[in-house]
Amino acid sequence: MQQEYYVATDVQAYYTVKDIMRIFKCGRDKAYQIMNLKGFPMTVIGGKILVHPVALQRWIDKNSFTVISAAELATSRMNNR
């Protein structure tokens, strides 16, 4: 099975929530949970969440072998409300 890789060389300047959903192959709620994790590189401009591709790649590289517990995801979800 061929892997898809999303790297910082994409033409797009910033990723949106829909792009995060595509990259992580998850739904909207899970994408928001991921983006609310401590240290996730996002910027909010005019109510729109934007993620710089290079910052995202660095965050993925840094956290590649980090196990995120269900409790941590639940905490990020609660902080989002």
N, CA, C and O of each residue as an XYZ file, in Angstrom:
324
protein
N       0.826     -1.176      0.000
C       0.000      0.000      0.000
C       0.876      1.247      0.000
O       1.759      1.390      0.846
N       0.638      2.136     -0.933
C       1.451      3.329     -1.056
C       1.027      4.373     -0.023
O      -0.161      4.638      0.158
N       2.004      4.952      0.642
C       1.746      5.976      1.655
C       1.632      7.345      0.997
O       2.322      7.635      0.020
N       0.756      8.181      1.542
C       0.678      9.570      1.107
C       1.441     10.408      2.107
O       1.273     10.244      3.316
N       2.276     11.302      1.616
C       3.033     12.187      2.483
C       2.659     13.621      2.168
O       2.558     14.012      1.006
N       2.459     14.386      3.206
C       2.152     15.803      3.053
C       3.339     16.557      3.620
O       3.611     16.510      4.820
N       4.033     17.244      2.747
C       5.245     17.939      3.178
C       5.108     19.430      2.960
O       4.179     19.896      2.300
N       6.036     20.163      3.518
C       5.986     21.615      3.499
C       6.197     22.215      2.112
O       6.127     23.435      1.960
N       6.449     21.408      1.117
C       6.667     21.935     -0.220
C       5.360     22.112     -0.989
O       5.376     22.489     -2.161
N       4.220     21.840     -0.330
C       2.934     22.065     -0.986
C       2.816     23.533     -1.387
O       3.394     24.408     -0.742
N       2.066     23.796     -2.452
C       1.890     25.143     -2.965
C       1.108     26.006     -1.977
O       1.322     27.216     -1.895
N       0.228     25.396     -1.252
C      -0.642     26.102     -0.332
C       0.159     26.784      0.781
O       1.040     26.165      1.377
N      -0.142     28.052      1.063
C       0.591     28.812      2.072
C       0.235     28.362      3.486
O       1.112     28.262      4.344
N      -1.050     28.091      3.734
C      -1.510     27.652      5.053
C      -2.538     26.553      4.890
O      -3.271     26.512      3.902
N      -2.587     25.654      5.879
C      -3.603     24.619      5.901
C      -4.810     25.109      6.698
O      -4.676     25.871      7.656
N      -5.980     24.659      6.285
C      -7.222     24.947      6.993
C      -7.655     23.690      7.753
O      -6.986     22.658      7.687
N      -8.759     23.781      8.462
C      -9.281     22.623      9.190
C      -9.541     21.462      8.224
O      -9.247     20.312      8.548
N     -10.081     21.752      7.058
C     -10.344     20.688      6.073
C      -9.055     20.006      5.636
O      -9.034     18.794      5.420
N      -7.990     20.771      5.505
C      -6.699     20.181      5.138
C      -6.175     19.282      6.259
O      -5.626     18.212      5.996
N      -6.344     19.717      7.502
C      -5.915     18.904      8.646
C      -6.701     17.597      8.669
O      -6.145     16.539      8.962
N      -7.991     17.674      8.361
C      -8.819     16.462      8.289
C      -8.269     15.500      7.229
O      -8.215     14.290      7.447
N      -7.871     16.043      6.102
C      -7.334     15.224      5.007
C      -5.975     14.637      5.385
O      -5.718     13.455      5.152
N      -5.117     15.452      5.959
C      -3.767     15.009      6.313
C      -3.805     13.901      7.357
O      -3.102     12.898      7.231
N      -4.624     14.083      8.388
C      -4.692     13.105      9.479
C      -5.757     12.037      9.257
O      -5.934     11.141     10.083
N      -6.463     12.141      8.134
C      -7.511     11.175      7.784
C      -8.488     10.988      8.953
O      -8.685      9.885      9.464
N      -9.082     12.104      9.346
C     -10.008     12.081     10.468
C     -11.174     13.029     10.189
O     -11.166     13.771      9.207
N     -12.154     12.991     11.050
C     -13.310     13.860     10.942
C     -13.047     15.225     11.552
O     -11.969     15.492     12.083
N     -14.048     16.079     11.464
C     -13.930     17.456     11.936
C     -13.673     17.519     13.441
O     -12.788     18.249     13.888
N     -14.440     16.760     14.221
C     -14.267     16.799     15.680
C     -12.870     16.366     16.095
O     -12.252     17.011     16.942
N     -12.365     15.293     15.516
C     -11.023     14.804     15.854
C      -9.958     15.810     15.397
O      -8.951     15.990     16.082
N     -10.169     16.465     14.253
C      -9.223     17.479     13.785
C      -9.131     18.625     14.790
O      -8.037     19.105     15.089
N     -10.275     19.064     15.310
C     -10.270     20.125     16.316
C      -9.596     19.658     17.601
O      -8.897     20.439     18.248
N      -9.794     18.409     17.978
C      -9.127     17.872     19.170
C      -7.613     17.893     18.979
O      -6.873     18.276     19.886
N      -7.160     17.483     17.807
C      -5.721     17.488     17.511
C      -5.184     18.910     17.554
O      -4.137     19.169     18.147
N      -5.906     19.830     16.924
C      -5.432     21.209     16.856
C      -5.437     21.891     18.221
O      -4.732     22.882     18.410
N      -6.215     21.382     19.177
C      -6.246     21.958     20.514
C      -5.250     21.319     21.468
O      -5.207     21.670     22.648
N      -4.442     20.375     20.963
C      -3.398     19.792     21.802
C      -2.337     20.850     22.095
O      -2.052     21.710     21.262
N      -1.764     20.771     23.279
C      -0.729     21.720     23.684
C       0.419     21.697     22.681
O       0.947     20.636     22.349
N       0.793     22.867     22.210
C       1.928     22.987     21.301
C       1.591     22.881     19.828
O       2.472     23.050     18.985
N       0.320     22.601     19.492
C      -0.027     22.489     18.075
C       0.125     23.865     17.422
O      -0.376     24.858     17.950
N       0.810     23.931     16.283
C       1.151     25.221     15.659
C       0.028     25.822     14.817
O       0.027     25.694     13.592
N      -0.918     26.471     15.471
C      -2.005     27.078     14.713
C      -2.102     28.561     15.030
O      -1.684     29.021     16.093
N      -2.663     29.294     14.083
C      -2.916     30.715     14.232
C      -4.376     30.951     13.910
O      -4.915     30.352     12.979
N      -5.014     31.810     14.665
C      -6.405     32.151     14.402
C      -6.446     33.591     13.907
O      -6.031     34.515     14.606
N      -6.953     33.766     12.690
C      -7.071     35.096     12.094
C      -8.509     35.288     11.664
O      -9.012     34.567     10.803
N      -9.163     36.253     12.259
C     -10.555     36.528     11.917
C     -11.463     35.338     12.125
O     -12.412     35.143     11.366
N     -11.187     34.539     13.140
C     -11.998     33.366     13.431
C     -11.667     32.148     12.589
O     -12.272     31.091     12.765
N     -10.711     32.281     11.673
C     -10.313     31.152     10.820
C      -9.004     30.571     11.326
O      -8.035     31.297     11.548
N      -8.984     29.246     11.509
C      -7.783     28.563     11.992
C      -6.878     28.262     10.808
O      -7.304     27.664      9.819
N      -5.616     28.685     10.921
C      -4.624     28.450      9.876
C      -3.399     27.765     10.483
O      -2.985     28.067     11.602
N      -2.840     26.844      9.719
C      -1.668     26.092     10.167
C      -0.607     26.189      9.074
O      -0.849     25.813      7.927
N       0.569     26.697      9.441
C       1.654     26.807      8.463
C       2.241     25.419      8.212
O       2.537     24.695      9.163
N       2.411     25.042      6.957
C       2.898     23.690      6.628
C       4.239     23.329      7.251
O       4.416     22.198      7.703
N       5.183     24.257      7.287
C       6.500     23.960      7.857
C       6.370     23.721      9.357
O       6.973     22.791      9.893
N       5.587     24.552     10.035
C       5.377     24.383     11.472
C       4.680     23.054     11.761
O       5.021     22.371     12.727
N       3.706     22.685     10.926
C       3.012     21.412     11.103
C       3.977     20.248     10.946
O       3.953     19.312     11.745
N       4.824     20.297      9.926
C       5.789     19.211      9.709
C       6.737     19.079     10.886
O       7.061     17.967     11.302
N       7.186     20.207     11.429
C       8.077     20.173     12.599
C       7.352     19.573     13.804
O       7.929     18.786     14.553
N       6.077     19.953     13.987
C       5.292     19.433     15.106
C       5.117     17.925     14.966
O       5.239     17.189     15.945
N       4.829     17.465     13.743
C       4.685     16.022     13.493
C       5.999     15.306     13.773
O       6.014     14.267     14.432
N       7.108     15.861     13.270
C       8.419     15.241     13.498
C       8.733     15.150     14.988
O       9.232     14.128     15.460
N       8.442     16.212     15.725
C       8.729     16.256     17.157
C       7.858     15.272     17.942
O       8.302     14.700     18.937
N       6.618     15.078     17.489
C       5.662     14.267     18.235
C       5.366     12.918     17.596
O       4.383     12.271     17.956
N       6.190     12.487     16.666
C       5.919     11.257     15.921
C       5.764     10.028     16.797
O       4.938      9.164     16.502
N       6.531      9.930     17.855
C       6.481      8.738     18.691
C       5.860      9.027     20.058
O       6.061      8.279     21.015
N       5.109     10.114     20.135
C       4.435     10.483     21.368
C       3.061      9.838     21.398
O       2.302      9.931     20.433
N       2.746      9.193     22.492
C       1.428      8.584     22.655
C       0.531      9.611     23.331
O       0.853     10.121     24.405
N      -0.597      9.910     22.693
C      -1.549     10.866     23.247
C      -2.681     10.065     23.868
O      -3.351      9.284     23.193
N      -2.882     10.268     25.144
C      -3.892      9.495     25.859
C      -5.290     10.020     25.555
O      -5.464     11.158     25.119
N      -6.270      9.176     25.790
C      -7.671      9.578     25.622
C      -8.003     10.721     26.565
O      -8.788     11.603     26.219
N      -7.413     10.714     27.750
C      -7.658     11.780     28.727
C      -7.133     13.116     28.211
O      -7.769     14.151     28.409
N      -5.975     13.098     27.549
C      -5.416     14.331     27.001
C      -6.291     14.866     25.875
O      -6.498     16.075     25.768
N      -6.809     13.963     25.029
C      -7.719     14.400     23.976
C      -9.006     14.963     24.581
O      -9.526     15.971     24.102
N      -9.512     14.330     25.614
C     -10.721     14.814     26.258
C     -10.483     16.187     26.883
O     -11.355     17.054     26.823
N      -9.320     16.387     27.477
C      -8.984     17.682     28.065
C      -8.924     18.752     26.991
O      -9.414     19.862     27.194
N      -8.322     18.430     25.839
C      -8.248     19.414     24.757
C      -9.645     19.739     24.254
O      -9.917     20.879     23.876
N     -10.529     18.760     24.243
C     -11.902     18.979     23.793
C     -12.622     19.885     24.782
O     -13.369     20.774     24.375
N     -12.405     19.668     26.082
C     -13.062     20.495     27.089
C     -12.565     21.930     27.037
O     -13.341     22.857     27.266
N     -11.279     22.132     26.738
C     -10.722     23.483     26.642
C     -11.223     24.218     25.415
O     -11.160     25.446     25.354
N     -11.720     23.476     24.437
C     -12.217     24.059     23.193
C     -13.592     24.689     23.372
O     -14.006     25.505     22.548
N     -14.306     24.326     24.431
C     -15.676     24.813     24.631
C     -15.710     26.178     25.208
O     -16.789     26.725     25.435
